[in-house]
Amino acid sequence: MKFRKFYLIIGSLLSGILLTFAWPERGFPFLLFLGLVPMFFVEDYIFGHRDKFIKFSVLFYTYPGFFIWNLLTTWWIANSTLVGAILAIALNSLFMSIVFQLFHWSKKKLGFRYIGYAALISFWVAFEYLHLNWDLNWPWLNLGNGFSSWYKWVQWYEYTGTFGGTLWILIANILLYELLLKFTIRHQKHPQPHYLAASLFPFLWILIPILISYVIYFNYREEKHPVTFVIVQPNIDPYSEQYSLPPEVVISRIMALANQKVDSSVNFLVAPESAIQESMWENDLSTFTSIHLLRDIIQTHPNLNILIGGSTFYQFRSGASLPRWARKFTDTGGHYAAYNAAIMINSEDSLQLYHKSKLTPGVEILPSFKGFNWLEKYAIDLGGTVGSLGMDSIRKVYTTVGTIKVSAAICYESIFGEFFAKFVRNGAQAMIIITNDGWWGNTAGHKQHFDFAHLRAIETRRCIARSANTGISAFLNQRGDVIQKTEYWKPAVIKEVLNANSKHTFYVDHGDYLARFFSWLALIIFLTVSFISISIRFKKNSLHKKT
């Protein structure tokens, strides 16, 4: 029967379904190792029948599969913003299809399928790396994140970060696809030597890293350096309560829970992102009601360090150099900045602030490209401050009273491996994550976000105290295990002793070195293929003129 192009759509959708069933928090990640195999069949068929397809056919035929993967795994974004969900799903699917189109283009111009595979790996890793480092960042579906629920398979992320997982997945898919090709009629005509060994290699490529990971997991031991944390989950509804309750009510709710666990043995009390919504000005922060109420607690517990999230503002002095996120007062000529902040309060006189620096696209940041400032008025309003927020240039490590150094990653920042590791590189001995996951409802969104914390603990070998407004709040050890956690959408307070760690992993010291290498390789391949294309076109034009 004549092959129908409709089958290419089926193959593309099959990839999307396989990747969906592989994804956290309920997926089986082994499917990641073959999720792209149908896409390779699609690309290879188009490559072998180029006369029957238009120039961008690979993009068109792979897009449905990537769209279904993005849709089925991140549809929950629509619970907070329908426009944001449409853009995230549509654009991210397009970027993935463009990577496959570049792979096809490179294979065609370079004339060798294995160099084409090197191009695919390089372009895909470069795409994921871009998603970690530009204003429209959306690394949620970076392939290496796919093991976050099965984190015991990737204990070696302390050496490679999630890009090691991405590389593992891409090569496994290539090897399995090549193995399947050996069973086709085309390849049976030319049997290859050492066929059995070649058949086993893809499975060894998959299984050996898992075995190594389990060896690392069962042999890892934390050094004893106990620190006591109390986490509060106030469960304030972000849609109906968070931005309307008086600060006295918010703090009283937090302390009603905290008082159940806080005593003289506690070193840290942690409350979630955006817990304080008093519109506090950093120029005179200590005068605000919420700060006064929290300092009253310090009077009773002088060795306590309180870490809490809030919205803050800063007014720039007249004539000061203004950052790109500066806003103008509507009634005066002055300027100010708005921040999503993590505030450290203890018996020291000063209040220590860290400003969230990996901002959520469309909510907290809009493209800073020249000529795009007009988009500010279309920022998605989830309550509180909207439009592009200010950022910190360094990863803050807090000075504490009577205990270890810690840092706080705010919400979305916990997805960014190298970014998170910089807190540890700067001296954090334990990590805190504060977040507000109530926007998405009881969907896979908050569960996936929670699972990513497993990977951050492994990469840095730091215990993590995670405070979420509506859940999931938890304590994780240095292997990524959950020691204790709360239920979703229930007020809760939990207490745990965690071990501090001062040692650096290889990943903490070197970050996303794999991504940087393959990004440079992607650039070299792109320039090489572009040069070949221009040369071929020039020769054709020259021959055409001669004739």
C-alpha positions as CSV (number, residue, x, y, z in Angstrom):
1,M,0.0,0.0,0.0
2,K,1.3,3.4,-0.9
3,F,2.7,5.3,2.0
4,R,0.5,8.2,3.1
5,K,1.7,11.4,4.5
6,F,-1.1,11.1,7.1
7,Y,1.1,8.4,8.7
8,L,3.7,11.1,9.4
9,I,1.2,13.0,11.5
10,I,0.4,9.7,13.4
11,G,4.1,9.2,14.1
12,S,4.5,12.7,15.3
13,L,1.6,12.4,17.6
14,L,2.9,9.1,18.9
15,S,6.1,10.9,20.0
16,G,4.0,13.5,21.8
17,I,2.0,10.8,23.6
18,L,5.1,8.8,24.6
19,L,6.8,12.0,26.0
20,T,3.6,12.9,27.9
21,F,3.4,9.4,29.6
22,A,7.0,9.8,30.5
23,W,6.7,13.2,32.2
24,P,6.4,13.9,36.0
25,E,4.7,13.6,38.2
26,R,3.0,10.3,37.3
27,G,4.9,9.3,34.2
28,F,7.4,6.5,33.6
29,P,10.7,8.1,32.5
30,F,11.9,5.1,30.6
31,L,9.6,6.3,27.8
32,L,11.8,9.3,27.4
33,F,14.5,7.0,25.9
34,L,12.2,6.2,23.0
35,G,9.8,9.2,22.9
36,L,11.6,10.9,20.0
37,V,12.0,7.7,17.9
38,P,8.8,8.2,15.9
39,M,10.0,11.8,15.2
40,F,13.2,10.3,13.7
41,F,11.1,8.1,11.4
42,V,9.2,11.2,10.3
43,E,12.3,13.2,9.6
44,D,14.0,10.3,7.9
45,Y,11.1,9.6,5.6
46,I,11.0,13.3,4.5
47,F,14.8,13.2,4.1
48,G,14.5,10.2,1.7
49,H,11.6,11.7,-0.3
50,R,12.6,15.3,-0.5
51,D,11.1,15.7,-3.9
52,K,7.6,15.1,-2.4
53,F,7.8,17.7,0.4
54,I,8.2,21.4,0.7
55,K,11.2,23.1,2.4
56,F,9.8,23.3,5.9
57,S,8.0,20.0,6.0
58,V,9.9,18.6,9.0
59,L,8.7,21.6,11.0
60,F,5.1,21.1,9.9
61,Y,5.0,17.4,10.6
62,T,6.8,17.4,13.9
63,Y,4.8,20.3,15.3
64,P,1.7,18.3,16.2
65,G,3.7,15.9,18.3
66,F,5.5,18.6,20.3
67,F,2.2,20.5,20.6
68,I,0.4,17.5,22.1
69,W,3.3,17.0,24.6
70,N,3.3,20.6,25.7
71,L,-0.5,20.7,25.9
72,L,-1.0,17.6,27.9
73,T,1.8,18.4,30.4
74,T,1.4,22.1,30.9
75,W,-2.3,22.9,30.2
76,W,-2.7,23.9,33.8
77,I,-1.1,27.2,33.1
78,A,-4.5,28.2,31.8
79,N,-5.8,28.1,35.4
80,S,-3.9,31.4,36.0
81,T,-3.7,32.8,32.6
82,L,-5.3,31.5,29.4
83,V,-3.3,33.9,27.2
84,G,-0.1,32.8,28.9
85,A,-0.9,29.1,28.4
86,I,-1.6,29.5,24.7
87,L,1.6,31.4,24.1
88,A,3.7,29.0,26.2
89,I,2.3,25.9,24.6
90,A,2.3,27.2,21.0
91,L,5.7,28.9,21.1
92,N,7.5,26.1,23.0
93,S,6.2,23.6,20.5
94,L,7.4,25.7,17.6
95,F,10.9,26.1,19.1
96,M,11.1,22.3,19.4
97,S,10.0,21.8,15.8
98,I,12.5,24.4,14.6
99,V,15.3,22.3,16.3
100,F,14.2,19.3,14.2
101,Q,14.1,21.4,11.1
102,L,17.6,22.6,11.8
103,F,18.6,18.9,12.3
104,H,17.1,18.0,8.9
105,W,18.8,21.0,7.2
106,S,22.2,20.1,8.7
107,K,21.9,16.4,7.7
108,K,20.9,17.4,4.2
109,K,23.8,19.8,3.7
110,L,26.5,17.9,5.4
111,G,25.5,14.6,3.8
112,F,26.2,12.3,6.7
113,R,23.5,11.1,9.1
114,Y,25.8,10.9,12.2
115,I,27.0,14.4,11.8
116,G,23.3,15.2,11.6
117,Y,22.7,13.6,14.9
118,A,25.5,15.7,16.4
119,A,23.8,18.7,15.0
120,L,20.5,17.6,16.6
121,I,22.1,17.2,20.0
122,S,23.8,20.5,19.8
123,F,20.8,22.5,18.6
124,W,18.5,20.8,21.2
125,V,20.9,21.5,24.1
126,A,21.4,25.1,22.9
127,F,17.6,25.5,22.7
128,E,17.3,24.3,26.3
129,Y,20.2,26.5,27.4
130,L,18.5,29.5,25.8
131,H,15.4,28.8,27.7
132,L,17.3,29.2,30.9
133,N,18.9,32.5,30.0
134,W,16.6,34.8,28.1
135,D,13.6,36.9,29.1
136,L,11.1,34.4,27.6
137,N,12.6,31.6,29.7
138,W,10.4,28.4,29.9
139,P,12.7,25.5,30.9
140,W,9.8,23.4,32.4
141,L,10.0,20.8,29.6
142,N,13.8,20.6,29.4
143,L,14.4,16.9,28.9
144,G,16.6,16.4,31.9
145,N,13.8,17.5,34.2
146,G,11.9,14.4,33.2
147,F,13.6,12.3,36.0
148,S,12.5,14.6,38.8
149,S,10.0,12.0,40.2
150,W,12.5,9.2,39.7
151,Y,15.4,11.1,41.1
152,K,17.2,7.9,42.2
153,W,18.1,7.3,38.6
154,V,20.1,10.5,38.3
155,Q,22.2,10.9,41.4
156,W,25.0,11.7,39.0
157,Y,23.4,15.1,38.3
158,E,25.8,16.3,41.0
159,Y,28.4,16.1,38.2
160,T,26.4,17.1,35.1
161,G,23.2,18.8,36.2
162,T,20.0,18.3,34.1
163,F,21.9,18.6,30.8
164,G,23.5,15.3,31.5
165,G,20.0,13.9,31.5
166,T,19.1,15.7,28.3
167,L,22.3,14.2,26.6
168,W,21.4,10.8,28.0
169,I,17.9,10.9,26.5
170,L,18.9,12.2,23.1
171,I,21.7,9.7,22.5
172,A,19.4,6.8,23.8
173,N,16.7,7.8,21.3
174,I,19.3,8.0,18.4
175,L,20.7,4.6,19.4
176,L,17.3,2.9,19.6
177,Y,16.2,4.4,16.3
178,E,19.4,3.2,14.6
179,L,18.8,-0.3,16.1
180,L,15.2,-0.3,14.8
181,L,16.6,0.6,11.3
182,K,18.7,-2.6,11.3
183,F,15.5,-4.6,11.2
184,T,14.2,-2.9,8.0
185,I,14.6,-4.4,4.6
186,R,17.0,-1.6,3.6
187,H,19.5,-2.5,6.3
188,Q,19.0,-6.3,6.1
189,K,20.6,-6.2,2.6
190,H,23.8,-4.9,4.2
191,P,24.3,-6.8,7.5
192,Q,26.8,-5.2,9.9
193,P,29.5,-7.1,11.9
194,H,29.2,-7.5,15.6
195,Y,25.4,-7.2,15.3
196,L,24.7,-8.6,18.7
197,A,27.0,-6.2,20.5
198,A,25.6,-3.3,18.5
199,S,22.1,-4.4,19.5
200,L,23.0,-4.5,23.2
201,F,24.7,-1.1,23.3
202,P,21.5,1.1,23.4
203,F,20.3,-0.8,26.4
204,L,23.7,-0.6,28.2
205,W,23.7,3.1,27.5
206,I,20.4,3.4,29.4
207,L,21.0,0.9,32.2
208,I,24.6,1.6,33.3
209,P,23.9,5.2,34.4
210,I,20.9,4.0,36.4
211,L,23.1,1.4,38.2
212,I,25.8,4.0,38.8
213,S,23.2,6.3,40.2
214,Y,21.9,3.7,42.7
215,V,25.5,3.0,43.8
216,I,25.9,6.8,44.5
217,Y,22.5,7.0,46.2
218,F,23.1,4.1,48.7
219,N,26.7,5.1,49.5
220,Y,26.0,8.8,50.1
221,R,26.2,9.9,53.7
222,E,25.4,13.3,55.1
223,E,27.9,14.8,57.7
224,K,26.2,15.7,60.9
225,H,25.7,19.4,61.2
226,P,22.1,19.8,62.6
227,V,20.0,22.9,62.1
228,T,16.3,23.1,63.0
229,F,13.8,24.6,60.7
230,V,10.1,25.3,61.0
231,I,8.0,25.7,57.9
232,V,4.6,27.4,57.8
233,Q,2.0,26.8,55.1
234,P,-0.7,29.5,55.8
235,N,-2.9,28.4,52.9
236,I,-4.1,32.0,52.0
237,D,-6.1,31.8,48.7
238,P,-4.1,33.9,46.1
239,Y,-7.3,34.7,44.2
240,S,-9.6,35.8,47.0
241,E,-7.5,36.6,50.1
242,Q,-3.8,37.2,49.6
243,Y,-3.9,40.7,48.3
244,S,-6.8,41.9,50.4
245,L,-6.2,40.7,53.9
246,P,-4.8,43.3,56.4
247,P,-1.2,42.6,57.3
248,E,-2.1,41.9,61.0
249,V,-4.4,39.1,59.9
250,V,-1.8,37.5,57.6
251,I,0.9,37.6,60.3
252,S,-1.5,36.3,63.0
253,R,-2.4,33.3,60.7
254,I,1.3,32.6,60.2
255,M,2.2,32.9,63.9
256,A,-0.8,30.8,65.0
257,L,0.7,28.0,63.1
258,A,4.3,28.7,63.9
259,N,3.7,28.9,67.7
260,Q,2.8,25.2,67.6
261,K,6.4,24.3,66.7
262,V,8.7,27.2,67.5
263,D,10.8,27.0,70.6
264,S,14.3,27.8,71.7
265,S,15.8,25.0,69.6
266,V,14.5,26.4,66.3
267,N,17.0,28.3,64.1
268,F,14.8,29.2,61.2
269,L,11.1,30.0,60.7
270,V,10.2,30.0,57.0
271,A,7.0,31.5,55.5
272,P,6.1,31.5,51.8
273,E,6.5,33.7,48.8
274,S,4.5,37.0,48.8
275,A,3.2,36.3,52.3
276,I,3.4,40.0,53.2
277,Q,1.4,42.3,50.9
278,E,1.8,45.6,52.6
279,S,3.4,47.5,49.7
280,M,6.5,48.1,51.8
281,W,9.0,50.7,50.7
282,E,12.6,49.6,51.1
283,N,13.7,53.2,51.7
284,D,12.2,52.9,55.2
285,L,11.3,49.2,55.5
286,S,11.4,49.0,59.3
287,T,8.4,51.3,59.8
288,F,5.9,48.9,58.4
289,T,3.4,47.0,60.5
290,S,4.3,43.5,59.2
291,I,8.0,44.0,60.1
292,H,7.1,45.3,63.6
293,L,4.9,42.2,64.3
294,L,7.7,39.9,63.1
295,R,10.3,41.7,65.2
296,D,8.1,41.2,68.2
297,I,8.5,37.5,67.8
298,I,12.3,37.9,67.7
299,Q,12.1,39.6,71.1
300,T,10.7,36.3,72.5
301,H,13.1,34.1,70.5
302,P,16.3,36.1,70.0
303,N,18.2,33.3,68.2
304,L,15.4,32.8,65.6
305,N,15.9,33.8,62.0
306,I,12.7,34.5,60.1
307,L,12.6,34.2,56.3
308,I,9.4,35.5,54.6
309,G,8.3,36.6,51.2
310,G,6.8,40.0,50.4
311,S,6.2,42.7,47.7
312,T,8.6,45.6,48.2
313,F,9.3,48.9,46.4
314,Y,12.3,51.2,46.2
315,Q,12.2,54.9,45.3
316,F,15.2,56.1,43.3
317,R,16.9,59.4,44.3
318,S,16.7,62.2,41.9
319,G,19.4,62.0,39.2
320,A,20.2,58.3,40.1
321,S,21.1,55.9,37.2
322,L,17.9,54.0,36.4
323,P,17.7,50.3,35.6
324,R,15.5,49.1,32.7
325,W,12.8,48.0,35.1
326,A,12.4,51.5,36.7
327,R,8.8,52.8,36.7
328,K,7.7,56.4,36.7
329,F,5.3,57.8,39.3
330,T,2.1,58.9,37.6
331,D,1.8,62.1,39.6
332,T,5.5,63.2,39.9
333,G,8.7,63.0,37.9
334,G,10.3,60.4,40.2
335,H,11.0,56.7,39.5
336,Y,10.7,53.5,41.5
337,A,11.2,49.8,41.2
338,A,8.9,46.9,42.4
339,Y,10.3,43.6,43.7
340,N,9.3,40.1,44.7
341,A,11.5,39.8,47.7
342,A,12.6,37.3,50.3
343,I,13.2,39.2,53.7
344,M,15.5,37.9,56.4
345,I,14.6,39.2,59.9
346,N,16.6,38.4,63.0
347,S,18.0,40.2,66.1
348,E,20.5,42.1,64.0
349,D,19.5,45.7,63.3
350,S,19.4,45.4,59.5
351,L,16.8,43.7,57.3
352,Q,18.3,41.6,54.6
353,L,16.6,41.5,51.2
354,Y,17.0,39.2,48.2
355,H,15.0,40.2,45.1
356,K,13.7,37.4,42.8
357,S,15.9,37.4,39.7
358,K,14.5,34.6,37.5
359,L,11.2,36.2,36.8
360,T,8.0,34.5,35.4
361,P,7.5,35.6,31.7
362,G,4.3,37.5,31.1
363,V,3.7,38.0,34.8
364,E,6.9,39.5,36.3
365,I,8.9,40.2,33.2
366,L,8.2,41.1,29.5
367,P,10.8,41.1,26.7
368,S,13.5,43.7,27.2
369,F,14.3,43.8,23.5
370,K,14.5,47.3,22.1
371,G,11.1,48.5,20.9
372,F,9.1,46.1,23.1
373,N,8.5,48.4,26.1
374,W,4.9,48.9,25.0
375,L,4.1,45.3,26.1
376,E,4.3,46.4,29.8
377,K,0.6,47.4,29.7
378,Y,-0.3,43.8,28.7
379,A,1.4,42.1,31.7
380,I,-0.8,39.4,33.1
381,D,-2.4,40.5,36.4
382,L,-2.5,37.8,39.1
383,G,-3.0,40.3,41.9
384,G,-0.3,42.4,43.6
385,T,2.4,44.1,41.5
386,V,2.3,43.6,37.7
387,G,4.7,44.5,34.9
388,S,8.5,43.9,34.9
389,L,10.0,43.6,38.3
390,G,13.4,44.5,39.5
391,M,16.1,41.8,40.0
392,D,19.3,41.3,42.0
393,S,22.6,40.9,40.2
394,I,24.1,38.5,42.8
395,R,22.8,35.4,44.5
396,K,22.3,36.5,48.1
397,V,23.6,34.6,51.1
398,Y,22.0,35.7,54.4
399,T,23.9,36.5,57.5
400,T,22.2,34.7,60.3
401,V,22.2,34.8,64.1
402,G,23.8,31.8,65.8
403,T,23.7,29.4,62.9
404,I,24.6,28.6,59.3
405,K,24.5,30.6,56.1
406,V,21.4,30.1,54.0
407,S,19.9,31.4,50.7
408,A,16.3,31.6,49.4
409,A,15.2,30.7,45.9
410,I,11.8,32.3,45.1
411,C,9.3,30.1,43.3
412,Y,10.2,29.8,39.6
413,E,13.9,30.1,40.4
414,S,13.9,26.6,41.7
415,I,13.7,25.3,38.1
416,F,17.1,26.8,37.1
417,G,19.9,24.4,38.1
418,E,23.0,26.6,37.5
419,F,21.2,29.7,38.9
420,F,20.3,27.7,42.0
421,A,23.8,26.4,42.4
422,K,25.2,29.9,42.5
423,F,23.7,30.4,45.9
424,V,25.7,27.4,47.1
425,R,28.8,28.6,45.3
426,N,28.4,31.9,47.2
427,G,28.4,30.1,50.6
428,A,24.8,28.7,51.3
429,Q,25.1,25.6,53.5
430,A,21.4,24.8,53.2
431,M,18.7,26.1,50.8
432,I,15.3,27.5,51.2
433,I,12.6,27.6,48.6
434,I,9.6,29.9,49.1
435,T,6.7,29.7,46.6
436,N,3.1,30.3,46.0
437,D,1.7,27.5,43.8
438,G,-2.0,28.1,44.4
439,W,-2.5,29.8,41.0
440,W,-2.7,26.5,39.2
441,G,-5.2,24.7,41.4
442,N,-4.8,21.1,42.4
443,T,-3.3,20.1,39.0
444,A,0.0,18.5,37.9
445,G,1.5,22.1,37.9
446,H,2.3,22.4,41.6
447,K,3.3,18.7,41.8
448,Q,5.8,19.0,39.0
449,H,7.2,22.2,40.5
450,F,7.7,20.4,43.8
451,D,9.4,17.4,42.1
452,F,12.0,19.7,40.6
453,A,13.3,20.3,44.1
454,H,14.6,16.7,44.1
455,L,17.0,17.6,41.3
456,R,18.2,20.8,43.0
457,A,19.1,18.9,46.2
458,I,21.1,16.3,44.2
459,E,23.0,18.9,42.1
460,T,24.1,20.9,45.1
461,R,24.0,18.2,47.8
462,R,22.1,20.7,50.0
463,C,19.1,20.0,52.3
464,I,16.1,22.0,51.2
465,A,13.3,23.6,53.3
466,R,10.4,24.4,51.0
467,S,7.6,26.6,52.1
468,A,4.6,26.9,49.8
469,N,1.6,29.0,50.5
470,T,-1.0,26.4,49.6
471,G,1.4,23.3,49.4
472,I,3.4,21.3,48.8
473,S,5.7,22.3,51.7
474,A,8.5,19.9,52.6
475,F,11.9,19.0,53.8
476,L,14.4,17.3,51.5
477,N,17.7,15.8,52.4
478,Q,20.9,15.9,50.4
479,R,20.0,12.8,48.3
480,G,16.7,14.4,47.3
481,D,14.6,12.3,49.6
482,V,11.5,13.8,51.1
483,I,11.8,13.7,54.9
484,Q,8.5,15.3,55.6
485,K,5.8,17.1,53.5
486,T,2.4,18.7,53.8
487,E,-0.9,18.1,51.9
488,Y,-2.1,20.5,49.3
489,W,-4.5,23.3,50.2
490,K,-4.4,22.7,54.0
491,P,-2.9,25.0,56.6
492,A,0.1,23.3,58.1
493,V,3.3,23.7,60.1
494,I,6.2,21.2,60.1
495,K,9.5,21.0,62.0
496,E,12.7,19.2,61.0
497,V,16.4,19.0,61.8
498,L,18.4,19.2,58.6
499,N,22.1,18.8,58.1
500,A,24.2,21.7,56.7
501,N,26.9,21.1,54.1
502,S,29.8,23.2,53.1
503,K,31.3,21.0,50.4
504,H,30.8,21.9,46.7
505,T,29.8,19.4,44.1
506,F,31.4,19.4,40.6
507,Y,28.2,20.9,39.3
508,V,28.2,23.7,41.8
509,D,31.7,24.7,40.8
510,H,31.2,24.3,37.0
511,G,27.5,24.8,36.3
512,D,26.1,24.0,32.9
513,Y,29.4,23.3,31.2
514,L,27.8,20.7,29.0
515,A,25.2,23.2,27.7
516,R,27.9,25.8,27.0
517,F,30.0,23.3,25.0
518,F,27.1,22.1,22.9
519,S,25.9,25.7,22.4
520,W,29.2,26.6,20.9
521,L,29.2,23.5,18.8
522,A,25.7,24.4,17.6
523,L,26.9,27.8,16.5
524,I,29.9,26.2,14.6
525,I,27.6,23.7,12.9
526,F,25.1,26.4,12.0
527,L,27.8,28.7,10.5
528,T,29.3,25.7,8.6
529,V,26.0,24.6,7.1
530,S,25.1,28.2,6.3
531,F,28.5,28.6,4.5
532,I,27.9,25.4,2.5
533,S,24.4,26.5,1.6
534,I,25.6,29.9,0.4
535,S,28.4,28.3,-1.6
536,I,26.1,25.9,-3.3
537,R,23.7,28.7,-4.2
538,F,26.5,30.8,-5.5
539,K,27.7,28.0,-7.7
540,K,24.2,27.4,-9.1
541,N,23.8,31.1,-9.9
542,S,27.2,31.1,-11.6
543,L,26.3,28.1,-13.7
544,H,22.9,29.6,-14.5
545,K,24.6,32.8,-15.8
546,K,27.0,30.8,-18.0
547,T,24.3,28.9,-19.6
